[in-house]
Amino acid sequence: MIQTRRYEFMVRHTPQKEWIEKRGILMWLAMFFIELGAGAFVVASFFDNFLGMLSGWLLCGVLGGGFHLLYLGHPTRFWRMLFSSGWKTSWVSRGLLFVTLFLGLGLLHMLMLQWGAPVAGLLIAADIFAFLTIIYVGFVMASVNGIPLWNTALLPVLYLVLGVWGGFGLTLLALLATGAAETAIGTVEQGARVFLISYAFIVFVYLFTTRYQGETGKASIKEIVAGKLAPIFWIAVALFGTAIPLGVALYSVAAGWSIPAGLLSALIIFELLGDLALRYCILKAGLYAPLIPNMSYA
């Protein structure tokens, strides 16, 4: 029995467990909060909303970074990746560099915004590294050749849309909380609608194309849409995270109706929970392709 389990990956579609089971749950949460925080900072910076930038910075640095450090076996040694040559070949090392530079530059910008004269170049640099922070996880996962569900160029694009879409949602909450002008709120709502439609389209294309990436890709998609993950996907992702917000958004545009602040806040929470649930499904359904082909998954 022990030998069968040890070499299971050779003949079956074997689930990856490092990033989603036991301590791996911390990695799932870290990915979500790091990208969400960076996305919120970028979007809020375009509207000079300090609360949105601060919220994004805290989500990325405190929650995302905290969960990431807790996941590491030796969290006090993580800084060594910054001073090694690993960033030349490793997306993990590059990601750590992007996050560190974003947090440092973003903090300097916010301090100068509050107690000094802000420098446009500093904000541009912070936004560039925030953008790289949003997409790096997608590149990390896409570089795993053995998992067809991850090994696709669409994954970084999907994670970019998720991060920016979540950033629009948090920025909208920050604008509502600070009593911003209706024009700013309307602009952010329009941007959120665009990214919501883009998100729904990319998710469909991602799942449809992965379905045809061999038997392992087919098994992963089946696990998401018709297997153990189906309730999470169809209820949290498809219904609450996509269909309801999209339906309300399209109806509000067609009817010329302004969405009440309470309902808008609820929709943003639904969207964020849908984002978190989709990331869970993608991590949980990640299957290693067998070394010996043409074997069925059980």
C-alpha positions as CSV (number, residue, x, y, z in Angstrom):
1,M,0.0,0.0,0.0
2,I,2.8,2.4,0.9
3,Q,4.6,1.7,-2.4
4,T,1.4,2.2,-4.4
5,R,0.8,5.6,-2.8
6,R,4.4,6.6,-3.3
7,Y,4.4,6.0,-7.0
8,E,0.7,7.0,-7.6
9,F,1.8,10.0,-9.6
10,M,3.3,7.7,-12.2
11,V,0.0,6.2,-13.3
12,R,-2.8,8.5,-12.1
13,H,-3.9,12.1,-12.2
14,T,-2.5,13.0,-8.8
15,P,-3.8,16.1,-6.9
16,Q,-1.3,18.7,-5.7
17,K,-1.6,19.3,-2.0
18,E,1.2,21.7,-1.1
19,W,-0.7,24.9,-1.8
20,I,-4.3,24.0,-0.7
21,E,-4.3,21.4,2.1
22,K,-3.2,21.7,5.8
23,R,-0.6,24.5,5.8
24,G,-1.2,25.0,2.1
25,I,-4.5,26.9,3.0
26,L,-2.2,29.7,4.2
27,M,-0.7,29.9,0.7
28,W,-4.2,30.2,-0.9
29,L,-5.1,33.0,1.5
30,A,-1.7,34.7,0.9
31,M,-2.2,34.7,-2.9
32,F,-5.7,36.2,-2.6
33,F,-4.8,39.0,-0.2
34,I,-1.5,39.9,-1.9
35,E,-3.1,40.4,-5.3
36,L,-6.3,42.0,-3.9
37,G,-4.2,44.5,-1.9
38,A,-2.0,45.4,-4.8
39,G,-5.0,45.8,-7.1
40,A,-6.7,48.1,-4.6
41,F,-3.6,50.3,-4.3
42,V,-3.3,50.7,-8.1
43,V,-7.0,51.6,-8.6
44,A,-7.2,53.8,-5.6
45,S,-4.1,55.7,-6.6
46,F,-5.8,56.8,-9.9
47,F,-8.5,58.5,-7.8
48,D,-6.1,59.9,-5.1
49,N,-8.1,58.0,-2.4
50,F,-5.8,57.6,0.6
51,L,-8.1,55.1,2.4
52,G,-8.2,52.8,-0.6
53,M,-4.4,52.9,-1.0
54,L,-3.9,52.3,2.7
55,S,-6.4,49.4,2.8
56,G,-4.7,47.8,-0.2
57,W,-1.2,48.2,1.3
58,L,-2.3,46.7,4.6
59,L,-4.1,43.8,2.8
60,C,-1.0,43.0,0.8
61,G,1.7,43.6,3.4
62,V,0.0,42.5,6.6
63,L,-2.5,39.8,5.7
64,G,-1.0,38.6,2.4
65,G,2.6,38.8,3.6
66,G,1.7,37.5,7.1
67,F,0.0,34.4,5.7
68,H,2.9,33.8,3.3
69,L,5.4,34.0,6.2
70,L,3.4,31.6,8.2
71,Y,3.4,29.2,5.3
72,L,7.2,29.2,5.0
73,G,9.1,26.5,6.9
74,H,11.8,29.0,7.9
75,P,10.1,32.5,7.7
76,T,13.1,34.3,9.1
77,R,15.2,33.3,6.1
78,F,12.9,34.5,3.3
79,W,15.0,37.7,2.9
80,R,17.9,35.6,1.4
81,M,15.9,35.2,-1.8
82,L,16.2,39.0,-2.3
83,F,20.0,38.9,-2.3
84,S,20.5,35.7,-4.3
85,S,20.5,35.2,-8.1
86,G,17.3,33.2,-7.9
87,W,15.2,36.1,-9.3
88,K,16.8,35.4,-12.7
89,T,15.1,32.1,-13.0
90,S,12.5,31.8,-10.2
91,W,9.1,33.5,-10.3
92,V,8.9,33.0,-6.5
93,S,12.0,35.1,-6.0
94,R,10.8,37.7,-8.5
95,G,7.5,37.9,-6.8
96,L,9.1,38.5,-3.4
97,L,11.2,41.3,-5.0
98,F,8.0,42.8,-6.6
99,V,6.1,42.7,-3.4
100,T,8.9,44.2,-1.3
101,L,9.5,47.1,-3.8
102,F,5.8,47.8,-4.0
103,L,5.3,47.9,-0.3
104,G,8.4,50.1,0.2
105,L,7.6,52.6,-2.6
106,G,3.9,52.5,-1.7
107,L,4.6,53.4,1.9
108,L,6.9,56.2,1.0
109,H,4.2,57.6,-1.4
110,M,1.5,57.5,1.3
111,L,3.8,59.2,3.9
112,M,4.7,61.9,1.5
113,L,1.0,62.3,0.6
114,Q,0.1,62.9,4.2
115,W,3.1,64.9,5.5
116,G,5.0,66.2,2.4
117,A,4.8,66.8,-1.2
118,P,4.0,63.7,-3.3
119,V,6.3,62.8,-6.1
120,A,4.6,61.6,-9.3
121,G,7.6,59.4,-10.2
122,L,7.4,57.6,-6.9
123,L,3.7,56.8,-7.4
124,I,4.3,55.5,-10.9
125,A,7.1,53.2,-9.7
126,A,4.9,51.9,-6.8
127,D,2.0,51.2,-9.3
128,I,4.4,49.4,-11.7
129,F,5.5,47.1,-8.9
130,A,2.0,46.7,-7.7
131,F,1.0,45.6,-11.2
132,L,3.8,43.1,-11.2
133,T,2.7,41.9,-7.8
134,I,-0.8,41.2,-9.1
135,I,0.4,39.0,-12.0
136,Y,3.4,37.2,-10.5
137,V,1.3,34.4,-8.9
138,G,-0.2,33.6,-12.2
139,F,3.3,33.3,-13.7
140,V,4.4,31.1,-10.8
141,M,1.6,28.7,-11.3
142,A,1.8,28.8,-15.2
143,S,5.4,27.7,-14.9
144,V,4.4,24.3,-13.4
145,N,4.6,22.1,-16.5
146,G,3.2,19.0,-14.8
147,I,-0.2,20.6,-14.0
148,P,-2.2,21.3,-17.2
149,L,-4.8,23.4,-15.3
150,W,-2.1,25.8,-14.3
151,N,0.3,25.5,-17.3
152,T,-1.5,28.0,-19.5
153,A,-0.8,31.6,-20.6
154,L,-4.4,32.5,-19.7
155,L,-3.8,32.1,-15.9
156,P,-1.7,35.3,-15.5
157,V,-4.4,37.1,-17.5
158,L,-7.1,35.7,-15.3
159,Y,-5.3,36.6,-12.1
160,L,-4.6,40.1,-13.4
161,V,-8.3,40.7,-14.1
162,L,-9.2,39.2,-10.7
163,G,-6.7,41.5,-8.9
164,V,-7.8,44.7,-10.6
165,W,-11.5,43.8,-10.4
166,G,-11.2,43.3,-6.7
167,G,-9.2,46.5,-6.5
168,F,-12.2,48.4,-8.1
169,G,-14.5,46.8,-5.5
170,L,-12.4,47.9,-2.5
171,T,-11.8,51.3,-4.0
172,L,-15.5,51.7,-4.5
173,L,-16.1,50.9,-0.8
174,A,-13.4,53.4,0.2
175,L,-15.0,56.1,-1.9
176,L,-18.4,55.4,-0.4
177,A,-16.9,55.5,3.1
178,T,-15.1,58.8,2.5
179,G,-18.1,60.5,0.8
180,A,-16.4,61.0,-2.5
181,A,-18.0,62.8,-5.4
182,E,-20.7,61.0,-7.5
183,T,-18.5,61.4,-10.6
184,A,-15.7,59.4,-9.1
185,I,-18.0,56.7,-7.7
186,G,-19.7,56.4,-11.1
187,T,-16.3,56.1,-12.9
188,V,-15.2,53.3,-10.6
189,E,-18.6,51.5,-11.0
190,Q,-18.1,51.6,-14.8
191,G,-14.6,50.2,-14.5
192,A,-15.9,47.5,-12.2
193,R,-18.6,46.5,-14.7
194,V,-16.0,46.3,-17.5
195,F,-13.7,44.0,-15.5
196,L,-16.7,41.9,-14.3
197,I,-17.7,41.2,-17.9
198,S,-14.0,40.5,-18.8
199,Y,-13.7,38.2,-15.8
200,A,-16.8,36.1,-16.8
201,F,-15.5,35.8,-20.4
202,I,-11.9,34.8,-19.4
203,V,-13.2,32.2,-16.9
204,F,-15.3,30.6,-19.6
205,V,-12.4,30.6,-22.1
206,Y,-10.0,29.3,-19.5
207,L,-12.2,26.4,-18.5
208,F,-13.2,25.6,-22.1
209,T,-9.6,25.6,-23.5
210,T,-8.2,23.7,-20.5
211,R,-10.8,21.0,-21.0
212,Y,-9.0,20.0,-24.2
213,Q,-5.5,20.0,-22.8
214,G,-5.3,16.2,-22.6
215,E,-6.9,13.8,-20.2
216,T,-5.4,15.5,-17.1
217,G,-6.9,18.9,-18.1
218,K,-10.2,17.2,-18.8
219,A,-10.1,15.6,-15.3
220,S,-9.4,18.9,-13.6
221,I,-12.3,20.7,-15.3
222,K,-14.6,17.8,-14.6
223,E,-13.6,18.1,-10.9
224,I,-14.5,21.8,-10.9
225,V,-17.8,21.7,-12.8
226,A,-19.2,18.2,-12.1
227,G,-17.1,16.8,-9.2
228,K,-16.5,17.5,-5.6
229,L,-15.8,21.2,-6.3
230,A,-19.0,21.7,-8.3
231,P,-21.1,23.2,-5.4
232,I,-18.4,25.7,-4.6
233,F,-18.0,26.7,-8.3
234,W,-21.6,26.9,-9.2
235,I,-22.9,28.6,-6.0
236,A,-20.0,30.8,-4.9
237,V,-18.3,31.5,-8.2
238,A,-21.0,31.3,-10.9
239,L,-24.1,32.5,-8.9
240,F,-23.0,34.8,-6.1
241,G,-19.7,35.9,-7.5
242,T,-20.7,36.4,-11.1
243,A,-24.3,36.1,-12.2
244,I,-25.9,38.2,-9.4
245,P,-23.5,41.1,-9.6
246,L,-23.5,41.0,-13.4
247,G,-27.3,40.9,-13.5
248,V,-27.7,43.8,-11.1
249,A,-25.0,45.8,-13.0
250,L,-26.6,45.3,-16.4
251,Y,-30.1,46.0,-15.1
252,S,-28.9,49.2,-13.4
253,V,-27.4,50.4,-16.7
254,A,-30.5,49.5,-18.8
255,A,-33.0,51.0,-16.4
256,G,-30.8,54.1,-15.5
257,W,-31.0,53.0,-11.9
258,S,-28.5,53.9,-9.3
259,I,-27.5,50.9,-7.1
260,P,-28.1,51.7,-3.4
261,A,-24.9,51.8,-1.3
262,G,-26.0,48.9,0.9
263,L,-26.7,46.6,-2.1
264,L,-23.5,47.8,-3.8
265,S,-21.5,46.8,-0.8
266,A,-23.2,43.4,-0.6
267,L,-22.4,42.8,-4.3
268,I,-18.7,43.7,-3.8
269,I,-18.6,41.2,-0.9
270,F,-20.2,38.5,-3.2
271,E,-17.6,39.3,-5.9
272,L,-14.7,39.0,-3.5
273,L,-16.0,35.7,-2.1
274,G,-16.4,34.5,-5.6
275,D,-12.8,35.4,-6.4
276,L,-11.6,33.6,-3.3
277,A,-13.7,30.5,-4.2
278,L,-12.4,30.4,-7.8
279,R,-8.8,30.5,-6.6
280,Y,-9.6,27.6,-4.2
281,C,-11.1,25.6,-7.1
282,I,-8.1,26.2,-9.3
283,L,-5.6,25.2,-6.6
284,K,-7.7,22.2,-5.4
285,A,-8.3,20.9,-8.9
286,G,-4.7,21.1,-9.9
287,L,-3.7,17.6,-11.0
288,Y,-0.3,16.3,-12.0
289,A,-0.3,14.5,-15.3
290,P,0.8,10.8,-14.9
291,L,4.2,9.8,-16.2
292,I,2.6,6.7,-17.8
293,P,-0.1,8.0,-20.1
294,N,-3.6,6.7,-20.9
295,M,-4.5,5.8,-17.3
296,S,-7.8,6.8,-15.9
297,Y,-8.3,9.0,-12.7
298,A,-10.1,7.4,-9.8
